[in-house]
Amino acid sequence: MALADPTRRAILQRLSKGEARITELAQPFAISLNSVSKHIRMLERARLVRRRRAGREHLLSINPKPLDEAVAWIDVQRAVWTARLDALDAMLQAEDRSASITPKKKGRSR
Amino acid sequence: MNTEQCVNVRVTHRFSAAPERVFDAWLDPEKAGKWLFATPSGQMVRVEIDARVGGSFAFVDRRDGEDIEHTGEYLEIDRPRRLVFTFAVPKFSPERTRVTIEIVRLGAGCELTLTHEGVLPDYASRTEAGWTGLLDGLASTLS
């Protein structure tokens, strides 16, 4: 997955500050330009990074939309489960309340 | 699905009820149907639970005249401490995600930790349009 790798996350972090050439992006890393290119291609396939040509150069920029959607998606998931557990809690408490107000009949076994 | 590469959602909740009651509420069809995949405006029309490892379940919630099915399989059942299952909502996505429930006794009650793995679809395999559709689908479960 595109975000699972720390190098790719660092590339995104750099791009969040503005456009950059591949050589600029490769600079901080102790890996080959080729490896950086592979990471960038993966980010492009995931539509997290866009490429434009300026003369003979390729300039890369971040596409924030998928990340914003990812965050929103995770928030929705968390809210869904929280709501379900709240509903479970309410159901158990309702059971407790009806158990405490139901009079116990003598001589009856369940 | 490579769960190591997927983002997890983790939620905890404290219950005043004992661990056994909280655990059983997941596997008892009568109880589970009231809250697990239910919605306030929907109507749970079918709940089938085969509560054993390798057993499957199906919850069908009717929303606005449409039947939304949640299907899955139980991977681990360790009453009352641990429950693991996968599930999918075929209408919105064929992908199965994994849910792990861990229950720890806390006084007379308990604390439940739920981990939902695989909630973030792999970017490369999903279009943005499809993703937004999933988002809308899940958001509607809250309404």
Contacts between the chains, C-beta under 8 A, distances in Angstrom:
chain1	res1	chain2	res2	distance
A	1	B	2	7.7
A	1	B	5	4.0
A	1	B	6	6.7
A	1	B	120	7.4
A	1	B	122	5.2
A	1	B	123	6.8
A	1	B	124	8.0
A	2	B	122	8.0
A	2	B	123	4.9
A	2	B	124	7.0
A	3	B	7	7.8
A	3	B	123	7.9
A	4	B	4	7.5
A	4	B	5	4.3
A	42	B	124	7.6
A	45	B	123	7.6
A	45	B	124	5.0
A	46	B	123	3.4
A	46	B	124	5.4
A	47	B	123	6.6
A	47	B	128	6.8
A	48	B	123	6.8
A	65	B	128	7.1
A	66	B	123	6.2
A	66	B	128	6.6
A	69	B	128	7.1
A	69	B	131	6.1
A	69	B	132	7.0
A	69	B	135	7.0
A	70	B	7	7.6
A	70	B	120	5.9
A	72	B	135	6.5
A	73	B	119	7.1
A	73	B	120	6.7
A	73	B	131	7.3
A	73	B	134	7.5
A	73	B	135	5.5
A	73	B	138	7.9
A	74	B	7	6.3
A	74	B	9	6.0
A	74	B	119	6.5
A	74	B	120	6.8
A	76	B	135	6.2
A	76	B	138	5.1
A	76	B	139	5.4
A	76	B	142	7.7
A	77	B	9	4.7
A	77	B	116	6.2
A	77	B	119	4.9
A	77	B	138	6.8
A	78	B	9	5.1
A	78	B	11	6.1
A	79	B	142	6.2
A	80	B	138	5.9
A	80	B	141	5.7
A	80	B	142	6.3
A	81	B	9	6.7
A	81	B	11	4.6
A	81	B	114	5.7
A	81	B	116	6.3
A	82	B	11	5.6
A	82	B	13	7.6
A	83	B	142	5.9
A	84	B	35	6.0
A	84	B	36	6.3
A	84	B	37	7.8
A	85	B	11	6.5
A	85	B	13	4.1
A	85	B	112	6.9
A	85	B	114	7.0
A	86	B	13	7.6
A	87	B	34	7.4
A	87	B	35	3.8
A	87	B	38	7.0
A	88	B	13	7.9
A	88	B	15	7.7
A	88	B	22	7.2
A	88	B	25	5.7
A	88	B	35	4.8
A	88	B	36	7.7
A	89	B	13	6.7
A	89	B	15	5.8
A	89	B	17	8.0
A	90	B	35	7.8
A	91	B	25	7.0
A	91	B	31	6.8
A	91	B	34	5.4
A	91	B	35	5.4
A	92	B	15	6.4
A	92	B	16	7.8
A	92	B	17	4.4
A	92	B	21	6.2
A	92	B	22	7.0
A	92	B	25	6.8
A	93	B	16	7.3
A	93	B	17	7.9
A	96	B	16	7.8
A	96	B	17	7.3
